[in-house]
Amino acid sequence: MAGFDVKTAFSVAGKVIIVTGGGTGIGKVYSQRLAEGGARVVLADIAAEPAGKVAEDCTRAGLEVVSFPTDVSSPESVEAMVAQTIAKWGRIDGLINNASLMSVLPRGSWLKIPVEEWDRVMAVNLKGIFLCCRAVHPHMKAQGGGRIVNISSSRIWGGNPNRLHYTTSKAGVVGLTRALAREVGDDNIGVNAITPGFTESETQVASSSSNYVAFKGDGRTFKRAQVPDDLVGAVMFLLSDASGFMTGQTLNVDGGQAMH
Ligand SMILES: NC(=O)c1ccc[n+]([C@@H]2O[C@H](COP(=O)([O-])OP(=O)(O)OC[C@H]3O[C@@H](n4cnc5c(N)ncnc54)[C@H](O)[C@@H]3O)[C@@H](O)[C@H]2O)c1
């Protein structure tokens, strides 16, 4: 049937994709899998050392991955990363806004959150997405389109307590996704979000005991721990041509905990 090439529709091969926070945790797994799928991947992470190591290891394995250390909350840093990407590969097909302050945040009462910590969470988790979208937009528009995937959290469906700033920022990601999708639709740029459930990323598991509480299976339909690879399929789908007519949507990937 004309119009849909099933052999390439789900592929990310050849696409240039920026993964913010791509040097550790779940972002590292997105980056590795995308590169294994033939994408050219930019790791835009503030953690320069682990990101550089991931890029080196991938390059040694014959994959196309570079690390451009980036603070997503800084307009200058984000613009520099996008300029480096264009200088390297000349285009930007996809952006995964995955960088976030999460595993470093203590869990606790909303009354104990320092105001400076609230502001920093908003600066990274929300302003960072605004800045990255704004920086890639002219390039995606000029090349006739692109795909943006924003990482929210399934916490927003449950209203989970004890990280009020984090949950608030992740709810903001869905609002941003919907409104931005409408603003860039005429540029053929798709903007969608994913809400991952509690995921045993390496950073999550390694974080201090006050930050990490092991999952006990409560309320989940598939009663096992969620791992980063459980999210890869949804991310790749939203970056691929197969999801080309989807925009402004939020996919929940949490093993059937919230029935969104
Ligand atoms: N692990 C979970 O249970 C879970 C659940 C729902 C949503 N999420 C979301 O998935 C994403 C990845 O989760 P994770 O477990 O790997 O989180 P994480 O906190 O371990 O990793 C976040 C990444 O963002 C990077 N980062 C932090 N500040 C940055 C900045 N200013 N500029 C650039 N990079 C920065 C970190 O270096 C790290 O690589 C995050 O958006 C998180 O909120 C995670």
The ligand as an SDF file (V2000), in Angstrom:
LIG
                    3D

 44 48  0  0  0  0  0  0  0  0999 V2000
   13.5450    6.8730   37.4030 N   0  0  0  0  0  0  0  0  0  0  0  0
   12.2500    7.0570   37.6050 C   0  0  0  0  0  0  0  0  0  0  0  0
   11.6150    6.3830   38.4340 O   0  0  0  0  0  0  0  0  0  0  0  0
   11.4900    8.0690   36.8010 C   0  0  0  0  0  0  0  0  0  0  0  0
   10.0930    8.0490   36.8440 C   0  0  0  0  0  0  0  0  0  0  0  0
    9.3770    8.9880   36.1060 C   0  0  0  0  0  0  0  0  0  0  0  0
   10.0560    9.9280   35.3560 C   0  0  0  0  0  0  0  0  0  0  0  0
   11.4140    9.9270   35.3380 N   0  0  0  0  0  0  0  0  0  0  0  0
   12.0780   10.9340   34.5250 C   0  0  0  0  0  0  0  0  0  0  0  0
   12.8880   10.2780   33.5760 O   0  0  0  0  0  0  0  0  0  0  0  0
   14.0560   11.0640   33.3160 C   0  0  0  0  0  0  0  0  0  0  0  0
   15.3100   10.2530   33.5980 C   0  0  0  0  0  0  0  0  0  0  0  0
   15.2290    9.6950   34.8930 O   0  0  0  0  0  0  0  0  0  0  0  0
   16.5160    9.1480   35.6740 P   0  0  0  0  0  0  0  0  0  0  0  0
   16.0480    8.1630   36.6560 O   0  0  0  0  0  0  0  0  0  0  0  0
   17.5680    8.7710   34.7120 O   0  0  0  0  0  0  0  0  0  0  0  0
   16.8620   10.5450   36.4210 O   0  0  0  0  0  0  0  0  0  0  0  0
   18.1950   11.1130   37.0050 P   0  0  0  0  0  0  0  0  0  0  0  0
   17.8320   12.1700   37.9590 O   0  0  0  0  0  0  0  0  0  0  0  0
   18.9940   10.0300   37.5390 O   0  0  0  0  0  0  0  0  0  0  0  0
   18.9700   11.6490   35.7150 O   0  0  0  0  0  0  0  0  0  0  0  0
   18.7000   12.8700   35.1530 C   0  0  0  0  0  0  0  0  0  0  0  0
   19.7990   13.2450   34.1650 C   0  0  0  0  0  0  0  0  0  0  0  0
   19.6790   14.6470   33.9440 O   0  0  0  0  0  0  0  0  0  0  0  0
   20.9850   15.2250   34.0260 C   0  0  0  0  0  0  0  0  0  0  0  0
   20.8530   16.6260   34.4270 N   0  0  0  0  0  0  0  0  0  0  0  0
   20.5180   17.1170   35.6530 C   0  0  0  0  0  0  0  0  0  0  0  0
   20.5290   18.4620   35.6210 N   0  0  0  0  0  0  0  0  0  0  0  0
   20.8690   18.8240   34.3570 C   0  0  0  0  0  0  0  0  0  0  0  0
   21.0560   20.0780   33.7210 C   0  0  0  0  0  0  0  0  0  0  0  0
   20.8900   21.2330   34.3620 N   0  0  0  0  0  0  0  0  0  0  0  0
   21.4140   20.0850   32.4010 N   0  0  0  0  0  0  0  0  0  0  0  0
   21.6000   18.9110   31.7300 C   0  0  0  0  0  0  0  0  0  0  0  0
   21.4500   17.7120   32.2920 N   0  0  0  0  0  0  0  0  0  0  0  0
   21.0800   17.6650   33.6000 C   0  0  0  0  0  0  0  0  0  0  0  0
   21.7210   14.3810   35.0510 C   0  0  0  0  0  0  0  0  0  0  0  0
   23.1280   14.5480   34.9490 O   0  0  0  0  0  0  0  0  0  0  0  0
   21.2330   12.9890   34.6720 C   0  0  0  0  0  0  0  0  0  0  0  0
   22.0190   12.4440   33.6230 O   0  0  0  0  0  0  0  0  0  0  0  0
   13.9190   12.3080   34.1820 C   0  0  0  0  0  0  0  0  0  0  0  0
   13.2710   13.3330   33.4730 O   0  0  0  0  0  0  0  0  0  0  0  0
   13.0260   11.8290   35.3080 C   0  0  0  0  0  0  0  0  0  0  0  0
   12.3700   12.8920   35.9330 O   0  0  0  0  0  0  0  0  0  0  0  0
   12.1490    9.0200   36.0330 C   0  0  0  0  0  0  0  0  0  0  0  0
  1  2  1  0
  2  3  2  0
  2  4  1  0
  4  5  1  0
  4 44  2  0
  5  6  2  0
  6  7  1  0
  7  8  2  0
  8  9  1  0
  8 44  1  0
  9 10  1  0
  9 42  1  0
 10 11  1  0
 11 12  1  0
 11 40  1  0
 12 13  1  0
 13 14  1  0
 14 15  2  0
 14 16  1  0
 14 17  1  0
 17 18  1  0
 18 19  2  0
 18 20  1  0
 18 21  1  0
 21 22  1  0
 22 23  1  0
 23 24  1  0
 23 38  1  0
 24 25  1  0
 25 26  1  0
 25 36  1  0
 26 27  1  0
 26 35  1  0
 27 28  2  0
 28 29  1  0
 29 30  1  0
 29 35  2  0
 30 31  1  0
 30 32  2  0
 32 33  1  0
 33 34  2  0
 34 35  1  0
 36 37  1  0
 36 38  1  0
 38 39  1  0
 40 41  1  0
 40 42  1  0
 42 43  1  0
M  CHG  2   8   1  16  -1
M  END
$$$$
